[in-house]
Amino acid sequence: MPLLLVLVVVAGIGLFLFQPWKAFTNTAVDESLPTASAPKMKDGPQKKENAGTQGEEASMPRMRPKDLAQGHFVTHEHDTSGTARTVRLADGGQVLRLEDLKTSEGPDVRLYLSTGTADAAKAGLDDGAVELGKLKGNLGNQNYPVPSGTDLSKYRSAVIWCERFSVSFGAADLDPVK
């Protein structure tokens, strides 16, 4: 009887750690690139003496998002493909966008910006890596807000990282867009 109890406990721990069912599942995400209007003036709404034209704010041109860097994923521990793009939004916010992503599901998979190259991520994350959150899905298009104040020019790659097993599923070098 004690042996059976030990086997059940070991099996439970194994299922928790490895989550083998994820080898047979997919989570698809299809988010569009976020848009934002031009930043508003600090003073808030226009003062009465400047408000001669109705709908002036509505007719202001909308700024477009600007690509800062992009690259294609390479495979590390799991087949991974797709594109990573860093984008500055019209409101000044920044996102890391994954497009046409295809990778494996796994336990506790997260997305990072790394100061190292995609190739260097095979050996591990660098000390300066910034976590952007849990991977929303292993397939599709998705956006991850970059923390305010992050200087994207310091980051050379995007890394899909499994925290539980400390391995990179794949990574993409982020080359500046000219």
C-alpha positions in Angstrom: 0.0 0.0 0.0 2.8 2.6 0.8 4.3 1.8 -2.6 1.0 2.6 -4.4 0.8 5.9 -2.5 4.3 6.9 -3.5 3.6 6.0 -7.1 0.4 8.2 -7.1 2.3 11.1 -5.6 5.2 10.8 -8.1 2.7 10.5 -11.0 0.9 13.6 -9.7 4.1 15.6 -9.5 5.2 14.4 -12.9 1.8 15.5 -14.4 2.1 18.9 -12.8 5.6 19.5 -13.9 5.5 18.2 -17.5 1.8 18.8 -18.4 2.1 16.2 -21.2 -1.4 17.0 -22.6 0.0 20.2 -23.9 1.9 18.2 -26.5 -1.5 17.6 -28.1 -3.1 21.1 -27.7 -2.9 24.4 -29.4 -4.0 27.9 -28.4 -4.5 30.3 -31.3 -4.6 34.1 -30.7 -5.4 36.6 -33.4 -5.0 40.2 -32.1 -4.7 43.2 -34.4 -2.0 45.8 -33.9 -3.3 48.3 -31.3 -3.9 51.8 -32.6 -4.0 55.0 -30.6 -4.7 58.6 -31.4 -2.2 61.4 -31.2 -1.3 62.3 -27.6 -3.6 64.9 -26.1 -2.3 68.3 -24.8 -1.4 68.4 -21.1 -3.9 71.2 -20.5 -6.8 68.9 -21.3 -9.6 70.2 -23.4 -8.9 73.4 -25.4 -9.5 76.6 -23.5 -12.6 78.6 -24.5 -10.6 81.3 -26.3 -9.0 78.7 -28.6 -12.2 76.6 -29.2 -13.5 78.5 -32.2 -13.8 75.5 -34.5 -16.1 72.7 -33.5 -14.8 69.2 -34.1 -11.2 70.4 -34.3 -10.0 67.5 -32.2 -11.9 65.0 -34.2 -10.3 66.3 -37.4 -6.7 66.0 -36.1 -4.7 63.5 -38.1 -4.1 60.2 -36.5 -0.5 59.2 -36.1 0.5 55.7 -37.4 2.4 53.1 -35.4 6.1 53.0 -36.3 8.1 49.8 -36.7 11.3 50.0 -34.7 12.9 46.6 -35.2 11.9 43.1 -36.5 13.2 39.6 -37.0 12.3 36.0 -37.7 12.2 33.3 -35.0 14.7 30.5 -35.0 14.1 27.2 -33.4 15.9 26.2 -30.1 14.3 23.5 -28.0 10.9 23.4 -29.9 10.1 24.1 -33.5 9.4 27.9 -33.6 8.7 30.2 -36.5 7.1 33.6 -37.1 8.1 37.2 -36.8 8.7 39.5 -33.9 8.3 43.3 -34.3 8.8 46.2 -31.9 6.4 49.0 -32.6 6.0 52.5 -31.2 2.3 53.3 -31.1 0.9 56.8 -31.8 0.3 57.5 -28.1 4.0 56.8 -27.4 3.5 53.3 -26.0 5.5 50.4 -27.3 4.6 46.8 -28.0 6.4 43.6 -29.0 4.2 42.1 -31.7 4.4 38.4 -32.7 3.0 37.6 -36.1 2.3 34.2 -37.6 3.8 32.6 -34.5 4.0 28.8 -34.5 5.6 27.0 -31.5 4.8 24.4 -29.0 2.6 24.8 -25.9 4.3 24.2 -22.6 4.1 24.8 -18.9 4.9 28.4 -17.9 6.0 29.8 -21.2 6.9 33.5 -21.2 8.1 36.2 -23.6 11.2 38.2 -22.9 13.2 41.0 -24.5 16.9 40.1 -24.2 20.1 42.2 -24.6 21.7 39.1 -26.1 21.3 37.6 -29.5 18.8 35.0 -30.5 21.6 32.5 -30.7 22.9 33.4 -27.2 19.4 32.7 -25.7 20.0 28.9 -26.2 22.4 29.1 -23.3 20.0 31.1 -21.1 18.5 34.6 -20.5 20.9 37.4 -19.8 20.7 39.5 -16.6 19.2 42.5 -18.4 16.2 40.5 -19.9 12.8 42.1 -19.5 9.7 39.8 -19.0 6.7 40.9 -21.1 4.3 38.2 -19.7 3.0 34.7 -20.2 2.7 33.6 -23.8 -1.0 34.1 -24.8 -1.0 31.3 -27.3 1.4 29.2 -29.3 -0.2 30.1 -32.6 -1.1 33.4 -34.3 -0.7 37.1 -33.9 -0.4 38.8 -30.5 0.8 42.0 -28.8 2.7 42.5 -25.5 3.0 45.9 -24.0 6.6 47.0 -23.3 7.0 48.6 -19.8 7.1 52.4 -19.9 10.6 53.8 -20.0 12.1 50.8 -21.6 14.8 51.8 -24.2 14.1 49.3 -26.9 17.4 50.1 -28.7 19.2 48.1 -25.9 17.4 44.9 -26.7 18.7 42.6 -29.4 16.2 39.7 -29.4 12.8 38.4 -28.4 12.8 35.1 -26.6 10.1 32.5 -26.0 11.2 31.0 -22.7 9.9 28.1 -20.5 10.4 29.2 -16.9 9.7 25.7 -15.5 12.6 24.0 -17.4 14.8 27.1 -18.1 14.9 26.6 -21.9 14.3 28.7 -24.9 11.7 27.4 -27.3 12.9 29.9 -29.9 14.2 33.5 -30.4 14.3 36.3 -32.9 17.0 38.8 -33.5 15.5 42.3 -33.6 17.2 44.2 -36.4 16.4 48.0 -36.6 14.0 49.0 -39.3 15.5 51.6 -41.6 
